[in-house]
Amino acid sequence: MANRWKIKINEFKSVTFSLRNLDSPPVKLNNQTISTANEVIYIGLILDKRLIRSTHILQLMCKMLT
C-alpha cells in the first residue's frame, strides 16, 4: 500500500501502539517486526494506553522547573 501511495516508511523508526489491553499480534514491515510501545510521542504530545495526559504534564512541569 505504501508503494501505491508513493510514500516511504522507515521500519526502524516506526512503532505500534494500541489502546486495548489485549496483546496485539506482531506487525511486520519489510520483514522487520515493528516494536510495541506503551507510550508514544505524537506531534509533541505524549500518549499512553489510557489516554491520560499525566505523563505529558509531568514532563512539561519538569521542563518548566529546569
N, C-alpha and C positions, 0 to 999 in steps of 0.2 A: 504494500500500500504506500510506503514511503517513496518508492520509485515512481508510482503513479502521480503522487502529489509533488514530486521533484524536490523533496527535502532530504537532508542527510541527518540521521540520528546517530549520535555517539553512544554506543552501548556502555562505555566506561564511565560516562557522566550521567547516565540515566539511573533512576531508582523507582521501585514500585512502592505504592502507598495505598492502603485500604482503610476505610472507615469501619469495616466489620471486625468483629472479634475473632472470627474464624480464620484459620490459616489459609492463605491463598495459594493456589498452585504456582510453581515457579514459572517465571516469564523468561523466554529466551529471545534474544535479538542477535542475528548473525552468529548463531551457535554459541553465544555467550549468555550465561544466566545473569539476569539483572538482579541486583541486590534489593532487599526489602528494608524499609526504614520505618521506625515508629514516629519520627518527626521529619518534616521536610520544610525547607525554606523556599517559599514561592513569592516572588516579587517583594522580598524583604519581610514577609510575614511568616512566622513560624507556625506551622500547622501540626497538630498531633491527632491521634486516632479519635479522640473525643471532641475535637474542635474547641478545646478550652484554650484560651489565649494566655494562660498564666505563665507559660514558658517564655512567650514573646514579651510579656510585660516585665518579667524579671530581667530579661536580657536588656530591655530598654532602660530599666532603672539602674542596672549596673553600668551602662554606658553613660548615663547622666551623672552618676556619682564619681566617675573617674575622669 
